[in-house]
Amino acid sequence: MCLVCGSRSDRVSWKRVRDLIVSDDTVLDPTSSSSGSKSTTTKANAKLSPSQRKYVAETFEKIANEDKWCLNLQGDERRYVEEGMHKVALQYKFHHPVHCLIIDPTDAVWKDIFLPEDLNAIINFKKPMLPKLPADFEEYLLSYNGKKDVKSLVARRREVDFDPFEAPELYWAHKAIVEASDLFVYNYLPFQDHSESDFTKQEEQKRQEEKQEEKQKRQEEKQEEQQEEKQEEKQEETQKPVLVVYLKVNIYSIVVALV
């Protein structure tokens, strides 16, 4: 459920969220809403309107204690996840994942809200048990340890190559690493000062540029075809008098021969 758009569906409409946070009653502010700690809130996030902030506050206040996630079941003190999220939701005037009831325990903002054991409990809550990686797969991933700059990362990835039929898993992993590291090569990363909306706009701008390039290419091809047609017509016009003279000469020669 996203509190910004008020959607109570299990499936959040991110388009609806984006439309609302960049609607007429919101503004884009170049300053960050962060209080100094490194957080998932970025400079490009949209400012929430007063009505949106009010709705967020009222929604958290309506949650009964029995419906909240209690972190310490033993002892007199009760620490609820929703209460911590409520504090952060009110603290941020700019759109933050907490406004969509999303909590990222690795976000530095939560260190000031929850105890270390609380964050550990959140991280490990219903944590899925993943199967152990194959030895060769794990060895390949660990081979990137210590590669702390782009050049060493690229140099390492160029040392190996995997056959997609003989080693499909390693081929997939290598391909993913190549594509991810290229984001650093071409300066797409890091992107601390960008939000998901910025990348959506970049992709849309890229598509528009590609369409414009394609349109320009078609126009140039059409102009080249028109120029070729004009040249052919000009050549035909130039050759026509020569052909007439040639025919007249031949006719004259035939007449002279008959006489």
HELIX and SHEET records of a PDB file:
HELIX    1   1 TRP A   14  ILE A   21  1                                   8    
HELIX    2   2 PRO A   50  GLU A   61  1                                  12    
HELIX    3   3 ASN A   65  ASP A   67  5                                   3    
HELIX    4   4 VAL A   81  GLN A   91  1                                  11    
HELIX    5   5 PRO A   97  CYS A  100  5                                   4    
HELIX    6   6 ALA A  108  ASP A  112  5                                   5    
HELIX    7   7 PRO A  116  ASN A  124  1                                   9    
HELIX    8   8 ALA A  135  LEU A  142  1                                   8    
HELIX    9   9 VAL A  150  ARG A  157  1                                   8    
HELIX   10  10 PRO A  168  VAL A  185  1                                  18    
HELIX   11  11 GLU A  196  LEU A  258  1                                  63    
END                                                                             
